[in-house]
Amino acid sequence: MKRNLITAILMTVVTTVLLGVVYPLLVTGIAQVLFHDKANGQLISRNGVVIGSKIIGQPFTGAAYFHSRPSAAGNGYDAANSGGSNLGPTNRKLLDRVRADTETLHAENPSVPVPVDLVTTSASGLDPDITPAGADFQVPRVARERGTSEENIRQLLRQSTNARQLGFLGEPRVNVLQLNIALDAAYPTAKGSGQ
């Protein structure tokens, strides 16, 4: 009995050290060497300051910027509370919010139907991308605020649109943070902040 107890304790210590310390350090080290950018959250910096992540959405409220999808994560884009609203498609609260958002956006661009991704949240609430249609809908406002032509903004949008992966997986998409960074570089504003 004593021998089995000692063996069990030693196995617990050895497996804890191997699987709880050595293995995670090894995997982290390999990830840092081979996939440094991905292992660190694909952070984007401007002037040495981290301004966001390529893979986590964030809000942009300035009229001179493209806006992200709405977020149901916490107080909006809160990674600690990632998740959808869990409201069903016939829930009155959801319908009222979508209707109000649609009316607000329709007032901004009355001649074009509002793309669905501009009024609905993603499953995680942290989606960094919008559809090309969602971005194109915002072009008139952004061009007006930036003092340039809609065609100039659409050209920048085309350059910032990511195609389907491998040509057939997923849908074309636009990363809002990267588009807004390119927008600031090509057509700077006096304010310089989308927050």
C-alpha positions as CSV (number, residue, x, y, z in Angstrom):
1,M,0.0,0.0,0.0
2,K,2.8,2.4,0.9
3,R,4.6,1.7,-2.3
4,N,1.4,2.4,-4.4
5,L,0.9,5.7,-2.5
6,I,4.5,6.8,-3.3
7,T,4.1,5.8,-6.9
8,A,0.8,7.7,-7.2
9,I,2.4,10.9,-5.6
10,L,5.4,10.7,-7.9
11,M,3.3,10.2,-11.0
12,T,1.2,13.2,-10.0
13,V,4.3,15.4,-9.5
14,V,5.9,14.2,-12.7
15,T,2.8,14.6,-14.9
16,T,2.1,18.0,-13.3
17,V,5.6,19.2,-14.1
18,L,5.6,17.7,-17.6
19,L,2.0,18.6,-18.7
20,G,1.5,21.7,-16.5
21,V,4.9,23.4,-17.0
22,V,7.2,21.9,-19.6
23,Y,4.6,21.2,-22.3
24,P,3.0,24.7,-22.1
25,L,6.4,26.4,-22.2
26,L,7.5,24.3,-25.1
27,V,4.3,25.1,-27.1
28,T,4.5,28.8,-26.2
29,G,8.2,28.9,-27.3
30,I,7.4,27.2,-30.6
31,A,4.5,29.5,-31.3
32,Q,6.7,32.6,-30.5
33,V,9.3,31.4,-32.9
34,L,7.2,30.1,-35.8
35,F,4.0,32.3,-35.5
36,H,5.1,35.3,-33.5
37,D,2.4,37.7,-34.8
38,K,-0.4,35.2,-34.4
39,A,0.7,34.0,-31.0
40,N,0.6,37.6,-29.7
41,G,-2.9,38.4,-30.9
42,Q,-2.1,40.0,-34.2
43,L,-1.8,43.4,-32.6
44,I,-1.6,46.6,-34.7
45,S,0.5,49.5,-33.6
46,R,0.7,53.1,-34.8
47,N,3.6,55.3,-33.7
48,G,4.7,52.6,-31.2
49,V,1.3,52.4,-29.5
50,V,-1.0,49.4,-29.8
51,I,-4.3,50.6,-31.2
52,G,-6.0,47.3,-31.7
53,S,-6.0,43.8,-33.0
54,K,-6.6,42.5,-36.5
55,I,-8.8,39.7,-35.1
56,I,-10.9,41.6,-32.5
57,G,-13.4,44.2,-33.4
58,Q,-13.6,47.6,-31.8
59,P,-16.0,50.5,-32.0
60,F,-15.4,53.5,-34.3
61,T,-17.9,56.4,-33.7
62,G,-16.3,59.3,-35.6
63,A,-18.2,60.3,-38.8
64,A,-15.0,60.3,-40.8
65,Y,-14.4,56.6,-40.0
66,F,-16.0,53.3,-41.2
67,H,-18.0,51.8,-38.4
68,S,-17.9,48.2,-37.2
69,R,-20.8,45.8,-36.7
70,P,-22.8,46.3,-33.5
71,S,-21.5,44.3,-30.6
72,A,-23.4,42.4,-27.9
73,A,-20.3,41.6,-25.9
74,G,-20.5,43.3,-22.6
75,N,-20.5,47.1,-23.1
76,G,-19.5,46.5,-26.7
77,Y,-16.4,44.8,-27.9
78,D,-15.5,43.6,-24.4
79,A,-13.4,40.4,-25.0
80,A,-14.0,39.3,-21.4
81,N,-17.8,39.1,-22.2
82,S,-17.6,37.7,-25.7
83,G,-20.9,36.3,-26.9
84,G,-24.1,37.1,-28.7
85,S,-27.2,38.6,-27.1
86,N,-29.0,35.2,-27.2
87,L,-32.1,37.1,-28.3
88,G,-34.3,35.1,-30.7
89,P,-35.3,36.5,-34.1
90,T,-38.8,37.4,-32.9
91,N,-37.7,39.0,-29.6
92,R,-39.2,42.5,-29.3
93,K,-36.0,44.0,-27.8
94,L,-33.9,42.8,-30.7
95,L,-36.5,43.8,-33.3
96,D,-36.7,47.3,-31.7
97,R,-32.9,47.7,-31.7
98,V,-32.5,46.6,-35.3
99,R,-35.4,48.8,-36.4
100,A,-33.9,51.9,-34.6
101,D,-30.4,51.2,-36.0
102,T,-31.8,50.7,-39.5
103,E,-33.7,54.0,-39.3
104,T,-30.6,55.8,-38.1
105,L,-28.5,54.3,-41.0
106,H,-31.2,54.9,-43.5
107,A,-31.2,58.6,-42.7
108,E,-27.5,58.6,-43.4
109,N,-27.9,57.0,-46.8
110,P,-31.6,57.0,-47.8
111,S,-31.2,55.8,-51.4
112,V,-29.5,52.4,-50.5
113,P,-30.8,49.4,-48.5
114,V,-29.0,49.0,-45.2
115,P,-26.8,45.9,-45.3
116,V,-27.7,43.4,-42.6
117,D,-24.3,43.2,-41.0
118,L,-24.5,46.9,-40.0
119,V,-27.5,46.2,-37.8
120,T,-26.9,42.7,-36.5
121,T,-24.2,41.4,-34.1
122,S,-22.0,38.4,-34.7
123,A,-22.0,35.3,-32.6
124,S,-18.9,36.4,-30.6
125,G,-19.8,40.1,-30.6
126,L,-16.1,40.8,-31.5
127,D,-16.2,40.5,-35.3
128,P,-13.5,42.7,-36.8
129,D,-14.8,42.5,-40.3
130,I,-17.8,43.9,-42.2
131,T,-19.0,42.9,-45.7
132,P,-17.9,45.0,-48.7
133,A,-21.6,46.0,-49.0
134,G,-21.5,47.2,-45.4
135,A,-18.4,49.3,-46.1
136,D,-19.7,50.6,-49.4
137,F,-22.9,51.8,-47.6
138,Q,-20.7,54.1,-45.5
139,V,-18.7,55.5,-48.3
140,P,-20.8,58.7,-48.9
141,R,-20.5,59.8,-45.2
142,V,-16.7,59.0,-45.0
143,A,-16.0,60.8,-48.3
144,R,-18.0,63.9,-47.2
145,E,-16.2,64.0,-43.8
146,R,-12.8,63.4,-45.4
147,G,-13.3,66.0,-48.1
148,T,-12.6,63.7,-51.0
149,S,-14.6,61.9,-53.7
150,E,-16.6,58.8,-53.2
151,E,-14.6,57.1,-55.9
152,N,-11.3,57.8,-54.0
153,I,-12.8,56.1,-50.9
154,R,-14.2,53.2,-53.0
155,Q,-10.7,52.7,-54.5
156,L,-9.3,52.4,-51.0
157,L,-12.1,50.1,-50.0
158,R,-11.4,47.8,-53.0
159,Q,-7.7,47.6,-52.0
160,S,-8.7,46.8,-48.4
161,T,-11.2,44.0,-49.3
162,N,-10.0,40.5,-48.5
163,A,-11.1,37.8,-50.9
164,R,-12.4,34.4,-50.0
165,Q,-9.7,32.2,-48.4
166,L,-8.2,29.8,-51.0
167,G,-10.7,31.3,-53.5
168,F,-13.8,29.4,-52.1
169,L,-13.9,29.5,-48.3
170,G,-15.9,32.2,-46.6
171,E,-17.0,35.5,-48.0
172,P,-15.2,38.6,-49.1
173,R,-14.7,40.9,-46.1
174,V,-13.2,44.2,-45.0
175,N,-11.2,44.5,-41.7
176,V,-12.6,47.8,-40.3
177,L,-9.4,48.7,-38.2
178,Q,-7.1,48.1,-41.2
179,L,-9.4,50.1,-43.5
180,N,-9.5,53.0,-41.1
181,I,-5.7,53.0,-40.7
182,A,-5.4,53.1,-44.5
183,L,-8.0,55.8,-44.6
184,D,-6.0,58.0,-42.1
185,A,-2.8,57.4,-44.2
186,A,-4.5,58.4,-47.5
187,Y,-6.9,61.1,-46.4
188,P,-6.0,62.4,-42.9
189,T,-8.4,64.4,-40.8
190,A,-7.6,67.1,-38.4
191,K,-8.9,65.0,-35.5
192,G,-7.1,61.8,-36.3
193,S,-9.1,59.6,-34.0
194,G,-12.0,57.3,-34.7
195,Q,-12.8,56.7,-31.0
